[in-house]
């Protein structure tokens, strides 16, 4: 049984989520609140609020950002995983939510079954992003990779790094850039030397962690 908590300032949506999720035998909705402040008041008054496995959190609520609330929820329920839901899907909201500790990000336009699937993904695998959100996050990372490497690599070398991140083989990169495999290998050796890495996996890992 997956215990779920719901926080959303839209009372109509809040009840819709609750009614939908309660129809599943493997979901138990342990609380619904229109704000984090409302949750805190119940706790302060000694009302027992069961700790959920997953919390669906509206990212924009009156008087608060929602994103900041992810960290505050972690203080109250350190073992709960937060899935942010928002009608705003720009890259900054997505990145800030994930950096704040959210394990998932969904559009408020998501279909009910996508919400159910996301709850299971976070519960079983630890993370979940809708396809649209994942694409925006990838675009954000690509932009940051270029900024990180622009001062250290040539344009062709940066292009090769992006192809590496896409999982292309040396032969596929050579065909895409109309050069020989030998030329690709030569460029990659220069890239590894300039960035102080020894393998493709180390390069990609350090780029994503921004430790280059």
Backbone torsions as a table, in degrees:
resi	resn	phi	psi	omega
1	UNK	NA	125.8	178.9
2	UNK	-97.1	119.7	179.7
3	UNK	-87.7	126.6	-174.2
4	UNK	-122.5	136.1	172.3
5	UNK	-112.0	145.8	-177.3
6	UNK	-123.9	129.9	175.7
7	UNK	-132.2	115.0	-178.3
8	UNK	-157.8	133.0	-177.1
9	UNK	-75.2	-12.8	177.5
10	UNK	-88.2	103.2	-174.2
11	UNK	-61.0	-35.8	179.9
12	UNK	-64.1	-48.2	178.8
13	UNK	-64.7	-40.6	-179.3
14	UNK	-55.3	-46.7	179.9
15	UNK	-71.1	-33.2	176.1
16	UNK	-63.5	-46.3	177.7
17	UNK	-58.6	-46.5	-177.7
18	UNK	-60.5	-49.3	-178.4
19	UNK	-63.1	-39.3	-179.9
20	UNK	-65.9	-49.8	-174.8
21	UNK	-68.6	-32.0	-178.7
22	UNK	-70.1	-11.5	177.3
23	UNK	-76.3	-13.6	-179.3
24	UNK	-93.1	133.3	-177.1
25	UNK	-67.9	-21.8	-177.1
26	UNK	-97.4	7.9	179.6
27	UNK	-120.3	134.5	173.2
28	UNK	-126.3	116.6	178.3
29	UNK	-84.1	110.1	-172.8
30	UNK	-91.1	-19.5	173.2
31	UNK	-161.5	156.1	171.0
32	UNK	-135.7	130.4	178.2
33	UNK	-138.8	151.1	178.2
34	UNK	-89.2	-6.4	177.2
35	UNK	-163.2	161.6	175.9
36	UNK	-67.2	-33.3	179.1
37	UNK	-62.2	-38.2	178.2
38	UNK	-63.3	-40.9	176.3
39	UNK	-62.1	-45.7	-179.3
40	UNK	-61.0	-39.5	-179.2
41	UNK	-62.6	-40.9	178.0
42	UNK	-62.9	-41.9	179.7
43	UNK	-64.1	-43.5	-179.9
44	UNK	-63.4	-31.9	-179.3
45	UNK	-85.2	5.9	176.5
46	UNK	79.7	12.1	177.7
47	UNK	-77.7	124.2	-176.6
48	UNK	-68.7	119.2	176.5
49	UNK	-117.1	111.1	-175.3
50	UNK	-64.5	141.0	-179.2
51	UNK	-74.2	124.2	-179.7
52	UNK	-85.5	160.7	171.5
53	UNK	-78.6	-39.1	-176.5
54	UNK	-129.5	138.2	173.8
55	UNK	-121.4	123.1	172.5
56	UNK	-89.5	120.4	-172.8
57	UNK	-122.4	124.3	172.9
58	UNK	-67.0	126.6	-172.6
59	UNK	-78.1	-23.4	179.0
60	UNK	-124.7	114.8	178.1
61	UNK	-132.3	151.6	-177.9
62	UNK	-53.2	129.3	175.7
63	UNK	80.0	1.1	179.0
64	UNK	-154.3	160.8	-174.0
65	UNK	-90.4	-16.7	-176.0
66	UNK	83.2	-49.6	178.6
67	UNK	-61.5	-45.0	176.4
68	UNK	-62.7	-28.9	-177.8
69	UNK	-68.2	-21.7	178.2
70	UNK	-59.6	-47.8	179.6
71	UNK	-64.6	-39.8	-179.0
72	UNK	-66.7	-37.3	177.0
73	UNK	-64.7	-35.3	179.2
74	UNK	-64.6	-31.1	177.0
75	UNK	-69.2	-36.7	-179.4
76	UNK	-78.0	-44.7	-178.4
77	UNK	-126.8	81.0	-175.0
78	UNK	-62.4	-22.8	-178.1
79	UNK	-98.4	1.0	179.1
80	UNK	-87.1	150.2	176.8
81	UNK	-108.1	131.6	-176.5
82	UNK	-99.6	131.7	170.3
83	UNK	-111.0	117.0	179.3
84	UNK	-81.6	136.5	174.1
85	UNK	-121.7	135.0	-176.3
86	UNK	-154.9	150.2	172.1
87	UNK	-84.5	-10.6	176.6
88	UNK	-96.9	125.7	-175.6
89	UNK	-124.2	25.5	179.1
90	UNK	-73.9	160.0	-172.8
91	UNK	-57.1	-37.4	-175.7
92	UNK	-64.1	-43.1	178.6
93	UNK	-62.4	-43.9	-178.7
94	UNK	-62.1	-51.8	-177.7
95	UNK	-62.6	-45.7	-179.6
96	UNK	-61.5	-39.1	179.5
97	UNK	-63.3	-45.8	-178.4
98	UNK	-68.7	-38.6	177.8
99	UNK	-66.7	-27.7	178.9
100	UNK	-77.3	-10.1	176.7
101	UNK	117.3	-0.1	177.8
102	UNK	-64.2	144.0	179.9
103	UNK	-100.7	-3.9	178.9
104	UNK	-160.7	161.0	179.7
105	UNK	-144.4	122.2	-179.5
106	UNK	-126.1	147.2	172.6
107	UNK	-75.8	145.8	176.4
108	UNK	-67.9	-11.1	175.9
109	UNK	-87.7	2.6	-178.4
110	UNK	-62.0	144.4	176.6
111	UNK	-69.8	149.0	-179.7
112	UNK	-51.4	-40.8	-179.1
113	UNK	-68.3	-26.7	175.8
114	UNK	-68.7	-35.5	177.0
115	UNK	-65.8	-45.2	178.2
116	UNK	-59.9	-45.3	-179.8
117	UNK	-63.8	-39.2	180.0
118	UNK	-64.7	-39.5	176.8
119	UNK	-58.4	-44.7	179.0
120	UNK	-67.2	-39.9	179.5
121	UNK	-59.9	-46.7	-179.3
122	UNK	-68.0	-40.8	-179.2
123	UNK	-64.4	-40.6	-175.0
124	UNK	-94.2	-36.0	-174.5
125	UNK	-112.5	-13.2	175.4
126	UNK	93.7	-5.2	-178.8
127	UNK	-161.5	156.2	177.9
128	UNK	-161.2	132.1	174.6
129	UNK	-135.4	137.9	174.3
130	UNK	-67.4	156.2	-178.9
131	UNK	-54.9	-40.2	-179.3
132	UNK	-65.6	-42.0	179.4
133	UNK	-67.4	-41.4	179.1
134	UNK	-59.7	-41.7	179.2
135	UNK	-62.0	-42.9	-179.7
136	UNK	-66.0	-35.3	178.2
137	UNK	-68.1	-40.8	177.8
138	UNK	-62.9	-43.2	178.0
139	UNK	-60.8	-39.5	178.2
140	UNK	-62.9	-45.4	-179.3
141	UNK	-64.3	-38.5	178.8
142	UNK	-61.6	-45.0	178.9
143	UNK	-61.1	-40.9	-179.4
144	UNK	-70.9	-33.2	176.4
145	UNK	-60.6	-44.9	179.8
146	UNK	-60.6	-43.7	178.7
147	UNK	-63.6	-40.8	-178.9
148	UNK	-65.2	-35.5	-171.3
149	UNK	-101.0	-12.9	-172.3
150	UNK	-55.9	-35.4	-176.8
151	UNK	-82.7	-8.1	-172.6
152	UNK	-119.7	-20.2	-177.3
153	UNK	-125.7	158.2	174.6
154	UNK	-76.0	167.5	179.4
155	UNK	-60.5	-39.7	179.4
156	UNK	-66.0	-39.0	179.3
157	UNK	-66.8	-39.7	176.9
158	UNK	-64.2	-38.9	177.4
159	UNK	-60.3	-41.0	178.6
160	UNK	-65.2	-38.0	178.3
161	UNK	-61.1	-43.1	178.5
162	UNK	-63.4	-39.1	178.5
163	UNK	-66.5	-36.7	176.1
164	UNK	-61.2	-42.9	-178.9
165	UNK	-64.4	-27.0	178.8
166	UNK	-80.4	-5.8	176.0
167	UNK	86.6	16.7	-179.6
168	UNK	-73.4	145.7	175.3
169	UNK	-78.7	168.2	178.6
170	UNK	-58.4	-40.4	-179.4
171	UNK	-64.9	-43.5	179.6
172	UNK	-65.0	-38.5	177.2
173	UNK	-65.5	-40.3	179.8
174	UNK	-62.4	-44.0	179.7
175	UNK	-65.7	-38.9	-178.0
176	UNK	-67.6	-36.4	-176.8
177	UNK	-98.7	2.5	178.6
178	UNK	57.5	45.9	175.8
179	UNK	-133.6	176.6	-179.9
180	UNK	-85.0	161.7	175.7
181	UNK	-62.6	-34.7	177.9
182	UNK	-59.5	-42.5	179.5
183	UNK	-64.3	-42.1	177.3
184	UNK	-60.0	-46.8	-179.4
185	UNK	-61.2	-39.6	179.1
186	UNK	-64.4	-45.7	178.8
187	UNK	-61.6	-42.9	-177.2
188	UNK	-66.2	-37.0	176.3
189	UNK	-60.9	-41.3	177.9
190	UNK	-64.3	-41.1	179.6
191	UNK	-62.6	-48.0	-179.4
192	UNK	-60.0	-40.9	-178.7
193	UNK	-67.1	-44.4	-178.9
194	UNK	-63.3	-36.4	-174.5
195	UNK	-97.9	-3.5	176.5
196	UNK	69.6	37.0	177.1
197	UNK	-119.9	165.3	-175.2
198	UNK	-117.6	-7.0	-178.0
199	UNK	-154.3	166.1	178.4
200	UNK	-62.7	-44.7	-177.9
201	UNK	-63.5	-38.2	178.6
202	UNK	-67.2	-39.5	179.2
203	UNK	-61.6	-50.5	-177.7
204	UNK	-64.1	-42.9	179.7
205	UNK	-59.6	-44.8	-177.3
206	UNK	-71.8	-30.6	176.6
207	UNK	-66.9	-46.1	-179.4
208	UNK	-65.7	-32.0	177.7
209	UNK	-86.4	-3.2	-179.7
210	UNK	57.0	41.8	178.6
211	UNK	-109.8	12.5	177.5
212	UNK	-71.7	NA	NA
